[in-house]
Each structure stands twice: as C-alpha cells, then as structure tokens.
Amino acid sequence: MLSIIICSYNRASYITGALDSLYESTDYLTNFEVVFVDNNSTDNSLQIANDWRTTHPLGNFIISSETKQGASFARNTGAKLATGQWLCFMDDDAVAFPDFVQNILKHIHNFPERVGFGGRIIPKYIPAEPAWMSYYVSSMVGHFHYSETYTPFKNGKYPLESNMIVRKDVYDQVGGFNEALPGVVGTVRIGGEGKALFYSIMELGHTIYYDPSIVVHHIVETKKLTPTYLYNVASGMGRGEKTRTLAIGSFSYFKKVIEYLCKLAAAIVLGLGYTIKGKPAQFWPIVKFRIDTLKGLIGL
C-alpha cells in the first residue's frame, strides 16, 4: 500500500483542497491511505480535518496530531502511523492532479527496485503571478520541474517536500527526517529536511528519480509573496545548510559559504541579464534571495 502523509500547521483554509484532491481519486481509494498530521496548529485546522473526514467516509484517511512543533517531527509521526510500504509526502497547501495517485502506483509497479522518486510542483498563484517573479526565485514558493522526461537526479539534486516518495524500509534505515532540521518552529525556519533525507539515502548508494507525470499544484496566495515571508524561506534554507554542513565538519561548512558567495555573484549577473532584457523588476528579488540565504548560512 501507498501511504500519503500530509502535515499541517495553521493552514485551515487549505486543508480541504488537499484532502479533496486525493479523495476524488475514487478508482484508487482502496490502494492508498492518507495520514493527516496536525502540527500543533493554533487555528481550527484539526477540527476542519476531523469534520472533513466525517463527511467523506470512504477510503483510508487517518486524522492525527503531533504537538512538537516542526514539519520533521510531524512527518516522522505520520510515517510511524503509516502502514504502507511506500511513503508519499505532500504539503497541506498542495492540490494533487487527478492522476497523481495513479501515476505513483504505476511508477512503483514499473520500477519495484527503486527506493525514492519525486515529481513536478506547479505554483498556482492567487490572484496572479507577480511581475517580479522569475524561475530563479520561484523555488521559494514551491516551483519544481527538473526534467521533461523521466530521469535520475544528478549533481546533488533531489525532490522537494511537497511531492516526494520514498520506500518505507529505506526511510526507516536512514532514520527518517532529521529533526535538527525541523522546518518552521514559531517564527524561525530551519529548512533543508528533504535534502538531508535524500542525501542520506543517496549516501547508501541509491539513485533517486524524477517522474514528471506525478504532479501537484502548490497554492501561492499574496501572503506568501511578502518580503517577510520570502526572507523567512530564504534564510531558513541557509540556516538548514549551516546545521547540515556543520554536522559533517567545518570544512564542509566553509565550502558551503564559498558556494553561496559564488551563487550571489551569479545572481547579480542573472539579474542584470533580466534588466537588459527589459525586465528590471526581476533583478532585485533574485539578488535578495541569495543575500538572504547567505545571511541564514552565516547567522546574520
């Protein structure tokens, strides 16, 4: 069986969209379960999830909670509750495409020897994509498309948290999500938990694959496009890399600092390129993204 784990923190307005998108896979309801974990929300997210389950009695939907704040804690709790041989992690503000479950099951059937894969994430901007958005900034709002064709991830690339699938025995082997990278705790974000998970799996010698047929929408409302929100996301990436690389050693951390400085220089060049092409509004967000990740990395 496939277990789809959705963890939620104060996302009351998104929950039904995520759950509905999976419930509507009617032909496949007996082939998967959904484990919904409320992560200590202060809004009525848990109540909404329970009410939704009452009005949607078919299928295997488990509603639970984890009071320790942080997505890694909630995802690990969901994995412990899961009964499937495969774990799929999908965010609470994601909406699965109609063939999402079908294509995951097809992938598992066609490639039973694989241990991990991920799919495409398409932002759904509400009300519309801002003029300053570019490919190089869109990853902060979940945009992810690695390849037009089915292919292994290379050069350190990996699936993103809103659309990642891993075999449970391998997930357990590496200890699940690193809880030193919890995600959002209060107002502070320490990200990179998905990266750390797949890096641990790849260190065992496994290859992770990208399947573009497995698709979700990621809802991006105006409140996710504020300077404060984007700073928290970008600096959280840097904080996560600081934690991850220092756990390896000081040399690994030093290399990451140099890498981020190089990426900042590249961002300036890219931003100037957009300006020359008549899109000056896209210059500063690209550079600011790299400045903020560097701040998180060096602790500013």
C-alpha positions in Angstrom: 0.0 0.0 0.0 0.9 3.6 -0.5 0.7 6.0 2.4 0.3 9.7 1.7 1.4 11.9 4.6 0.1 15.5 4.9 1.4 17.6 7.8 -0.3 20.9 8.5 0.4 24.0 10.6 -2.2 26.8 10.7 -3.4 26.1 7.2 -7.1 25.8 7.9 -8.1 27.3 4.5 -6.0 24.9 2.5 -6.8 21.5 4.1 -10.0 20.6 2.3 -8.4 21.3 -1.1 -5.6 18.9 -0.4 -7.8 16.2 1.0 -10.4 16.6 -1.7 -7.8 16.2 -4.4 -6.9 12.8 -3.0 -10.4 11.7 -2.2 -11.5 12.3 -5.7 -9.1 9.6 -6.9 -12.2 7.3 -6.4 -10.9 4.4 -8.5 -7.8 4.1 -6.4 -9.2 4.8 -2.8 -8.6 1.2 -1.8 -5.0 1.3 -3.0 -3.7 4.0 -0.7 -4.2 5.6 2.7 -3.8 9.2 3.8 -2.3 10.2 7.2 -3.1 13.8 8.1 -1.0 15.1 11.0 -1.9 18.5 12.5 1.3 20.0 13.9 0.2 21.9 16.9 -1.9 24.4 15.0 -3.4 27.4 16.8 -6.2 27.7 14.3 -9.0 25.2 13.8 -7.1 23.0 11.3 -7.6 19.8 13.3 -11.3 20.4 13.7 -11.6 21.1 9.9 -9.8 17.8 9.2 -12.0 15.8 11.5 -15.1 17.4 10.1 -13.9 16.7 6.6 -13.4 13.0 7.5 -16.9 12.8 8.9 -18.4 13.9 5.6 -16.0 11.8 3.5 -16.4 8.2 4.9 -14.8 6.2 2.1 -11.2 5.2 1.8 -8.4 5.1 4.5 -8.0 8.5 6.0 -6.3 8.8 9.4 -6.5 12.1 11.3 -3.9 12.6 14.0 -1.7 15.3 15.6 1.9 16.0 16.8 2.4 18.7 19.4 6.1 19.0 18.9 6.5 21.9 16.5 8.2 21.4 13.2 7.5 19.6 10.0 10.2 17.0 10.5 8.5 15.9 13.8 5.1 15.8 12.2 6.3 13.9 9.1 8.1 11.3 11.3 4.9 10.9 13.3 3.0 10.4 10.1 5.5 7.8 9.0 5.1 5.9 12.3 1.4 5.8 11.8 1.6 4.7 8.1 1.0 1.1 7.2 2.2 1.3 3.6 5.4 0.0 2.1 5.8 3.4 0.4 5.6 6.9 1.9 4.5 9.9 -0.2 4.9 13.4 1.4 2.6 16.1 0.2 2.2 19.6 1.7 -1.1 20.9 3.2 -1.2 23.7 0.6 -0.8 21.3 -2.4 -3.5 20.0 -4.6 -2.9 16.7 -6.4 -3.6 16.3 -10.0 -6.4 13.8 -10.9 -3.8 11.1 -11.9 -1.4 11.8 -9.1 -2.1 8.6 -7.2 -2.4 6.5 -10.3 1.0 7.6 -11.6 2.7 7.0 -8.3 1.3 3.5 -8.2 2.3 3.0 -11.9 5.8 4.0 -11.0 6.0 1.6 -8.1 4.7 -1.2 -10.3 7.0 -0.5 -13.2 10.1 0.0 -11.1 9.8 -2.0 -7.9 13.6 -1.9 -7.3 13.6 1.9 -7.0 13.7 3.4 -3.5 12.8 7.0 -4.0 11.4 9.4 -6.5 9.6 12.8 -6.8 7.5 14.7 -9.2 6.6 18.1 -10.5 5.3 21.1 -8.5 3.5 23.8 -10.3 2.7 27.1 -8.4 -0.9 28.2 -8.6 -0.7 32.0 -8.0 -3.8 33.6 -6.4 -4.8 36.0 -7.8 -1.9 36.1 -10.4 1.9 35.6 -10.7 3.6 38.8 -9.8 5.7 40.7 -12.4 8.9 40.3 -10.4 8.7 36.5 -10.2 11.3 34.5 -12.2 12.4 31.0 -12.5 15.3 31.6 -10.1 13.0 32.9 -7.3 10.0 30.6 -7.9 11.6 27.7 -5.9 10.8 29.7 -2.7 7.1 29.2 -3.5 7.5 25.6 -4.3 8.0 25.6 -8.1 9.9 22.5 -9.2 10.4 20.9 -12.6 13.7 19.0 -13.0 13.2 17.5 -16.5 10.7 17.0 -19.3 11.4 13.2 -19.2 11.8 10.5 -16.6 15.3 10.6 -15.4 17.6 10.1 -12.4 18.5 13.1 -10.3 22.1 14.2 -10.7 24.6 16.7 -9.3 23.1 16.8 -5.9 19.5 17.5 -7.0 16.6 15.9 -5.2 12.8 16.0 -4.9 11.1 18.8 -2.9 9.0 18.1 0.2 5.6 18.8 -1.4 5.9 15.9 -3.8 8.4 13.2 -2.7 8.0 9.4 -2.4 10.3 7.0 -0.6 10.3 3.3 0.3 9.5 3.0 4.0 12.2 0.5 4.8 14.8 2.8 3.4 13.2 5.8 5.1 13.5 3.9 8.4 17.0 2.8 7.6 18.2 6.5 7.5 16.2 7.5 10.5 13.5 9.5 8.7 13.6 13.3 8.6 16.5 14.9 10.6 14.8 16.6 13.5 17.7 19.0 13.8 16.2 20.5 10.6 12.6 20.9 11.9 11.2 23.4 9.3 9.2 26.1 10.9 9.3 26.4 14.7 7.5 29.6 15.9 8.8 32.4 13.7 12.1 30.7 12.8 12.6 28.4 9.9 15.4 25.8 9.7 14.9 24.1 6.3 16.5 21.5 4.2 14.9 18.5 5.8 14.0 16.9 2.4 17.5 17.5 1.1 19.1 15.8 4.2 16.7 12.9 3.8 17.6 12.2 0.2 21.3 12.9 0.7 21.3 10.2 3.4 19.6 7.8 1.1 22.0 8.6 -1.8 24.9 8.0 0.6 23.8 4.4 0.8 24.4 4.1 -2.9 20.8 4.5 -4.1 19.7 6.6 -7.1 16.6 8.9 -6.8 14.4 9.5 -9.8 12.3 12.3 -11.2 8.9 11.4 -12.7 7.3 14.5 -14.4 3.9 12.7 -14.7 3.5 12.9 -10.9 2.2 16.5 -10.4 0.7 18.7 -7.7 -0.3 22.4 -7.7 1.2 24.4 -4.9 -1.2 27.2 -3.8 0.6 30.6 -3.7 -1.5 33.4 -2.3 -0.5 37.0 -1.9 0.5 36.5 1.8 3.2 34.1 0.6 4.8 36.8 -1.5 5.6 39.4 1.2 9.2 40.4 1.9 8.9 38.9 5.4 7.7 35.5 4.2 10.2 35.2 1.4 13.0 36.3 3.8 12.0 33.5 6.3 12.0 30.9 3.5 15.4 32.0 2.0 17.2 32.5 5.3 15.7 29.2 6.5 17.4 27.5 3.6 20.7 29.0 4.8 20.1 28.0 8.4 19.4 24.5 7.4 22.6 24.2 5.3 24.5 25.6 8.2 23.2 22.9 10.5 23.6 20.2 7.9 27.2 21.0 6.9 28.5 21.8 10.4 27.3 18.3 11.4 29.6 17.0 8.6 32.5 19.2 9.6 33.9 22.7 9.5 35.4 22.2 6.0 32.1 21.2 4.6 30.6 24.4 6.1 33.4 26.6 4.7 32.8 25.1 1.2 29.1 25.9 1.5 29.9 29.6 2.4 32.1 29.8 -0.7 29.4 28.2 -2.8 26.8 30.7 -1.6 29.1 33.6 -2.3 29.5 32.3 -5.8 25.7 32.0 -6.2 25.3 35.5 -5.0 27.7 36.7 -7.7 25.8 34.6 -10.3 22.5 36.1 -9.1 23.8 39.6 -9.8 24.8 38.6 -13.3 21.4 36.9 -13.9 19.6 40.0 -12.5 21.5 42.3 -14.8 20.5 40.0 -17.7 16.8 40.3 -16.9 17.3 44.1 -16.7 18.9 44.2 -20.1 16.0 42.2 -21.5 13.6 44.8 -20.3 12.5 43.1 -17.0 14.2 45.2 -14.3 11.6 44.2 -11.7 13.1 40.7 -11.6 16.6 42.0 -10.8 16.4 42.6 -7.0 14.3 39.5 -6.0 17.0 37.2 -7.5 19.8 39.0 -5.7 17.8 39.4 -2.4 17.1 35.6 -2.4 20.8 34.9 -2.5 21.6 37.6 0.1 19.0 36.1 2.5 20.2 32.5 2.1 23.8 33.7 2.8 22.5 35.6 5.9 20.9 32.4 7.2 24.1 30.4 6.5 26.4 32.7 8.3 24.0 33.5 11.1 23.2 37.1 10.5 
